[in-house]
Structures are given as C-alpha cells and as structure tokens.
C-alpha cells in the first residue's frame, strides 16, 4: 500500500514538472513574439514601431526610461530627411496645435515691448528656435509665468510628446546631414542650437516657391548673396486676406535688430526686390515646412 502511494506521489511530481516546463516554454514564446521589436513594412508602406536599441538605453537623461512609450515608437526615418519618425506629429490635431502655438508665440513676441522680449531672440534663426521649442512644451501655469505670454484663447495641446521629454532631450535640432540612425540620438547629430542655414537644410523641407501654398507655421527662407549673414527666415503667421509674416531683422552694423510683423501683401511689394517672396526672385528659396509636420496617420 505504501509503495502504491509513493508511486502515485512520484507521478504527480513528474506531471507537475512537465506542466511547469510547458508553461515556461509558452511564456518564452509569447515574449519572443510580442516583446522583440523588429520593424517591418505593412499595408501602404506603414512602418511598425521599433523598440529602442538596447545599446542606447542608458545614454539618455531623466527624460527617457527604458520600458516607456519611447521604447515603442518608430526609430526609423521614412522620409530620409534626418528626423526620427518618433518626433513626427502625424496626428492632424497635433499638427494643428503645433501650428497654433508656434504662430501665436512668434506673433506675441513681435508685438510685445522690446525690453520684455526674450534676450535670446537676436536674429531670425533665434526667433524660429525659440518659437519652435516653446510650442512643443507643456503650456501650464508655470509656462505662462515663465514666458509672460498672454493669449485670448488657448490652442489645443500636443498629445504625441512634449519638449524636452524625448530620447533626444534638449537637443531638438538636426545639425548633421544624412538620414536618421539610432546612434544619432547620442552622437551629436542633434543640438540645441542651429543657425538659419541648418534649420532650412536639416530641419525643414521645401513645399513650394509659390507663397500662396504657405500655411500658418510655414517658413519663408532667403539667401541674400554678398551679405555677411546671407541666410534669412520669416514665419508665416496668417494666410488669406489677412496674411502676415513675423521676422527679426537681426544685427545691423553692431546694433540689435527688431521683431516685425508685416502684411504679406506689403512684403510682396517690398521696395527692395530681393525681399519679395516671389518665384521670380532668385534670392527667395521658397516656402518650407518643419520636418515634424511631414506625413499624417
């Protein structure tokens, strides 16, 4: 009798080990299928999100933690323009929110007293950098206190991400040529500073040389040959009958420039033809759009 009981106990123990082994095998299979990110092109060329390379997981600051949503974003560059897909605002609502904040901020800086404008805005490129960065932040009470900006109505908030909470941290602008590679997030390919030439060549793309194709938040770029600082930019803040642009004149013979808001019609009839945003003007490079607005869902 004791022998039968012992034999039955051994059988139960063996069965338990077998069941446990099967369970572990199934668990490992599940992790392999669902936990290992490998990008693949699906329907209509859409890219399935790719997990962040493990080798880079420890190279970022407090804004990135392995296992967060950034791990599941697409570490790809479907347009080959140097901007990672995880930064692109592909939701039309996010794109609209960015455009509204970007133009609102630039407009406000152009009309506020010069003594109250941020000291970092000294030329056209710094106006772009400031407005771009601030548009991508969280716009809470502390932001309004810090910037002193006042708005009549709040635009919507960007939901995809907020500056500087990305694997790139505060280094928001692409400064090196080439398509985005995962290693670019930590090798200096992105920086906090970028001049006008770098902004147009590495962080924006040409839409048209017809200014009528511009949307609020688009950029007008010029190259004025023979000047010490030949690259110039303007922000389209409004379109239609009230179309307008905002820009900073930059330093002039050692004197600080000024922020201006000008009607597009006035600019098209500028007394100096090299500043007219017309296709017939060889100094006008065209209408450009930020890379993060490239593509939709």
Protein Blocks (a to p, Z undefined) as FASTA:
>chain_A
ZZmmmmmmmmmmmmmmmmmmmmmmmmmmmmmmmmmccddddehhiacdddddfklmmmcc
fkbcghiaklmmccbdfkonopafklpcfbfklmmmmmmmmmmmmmmmmmmcfklpcfkl
mbfklmmmmmmmmmmmccdfklmmmnopacfbdcdddfkbccfbbfklmmlbccbecddd
fklmmnopacfbdcfklmmmmmcccfbfcfklpcehiacddddehiablbccdddfbgcj
llccdddebjaehiacddddddfklmmmgfblklpccfklmklnbjcddfklgocZZ
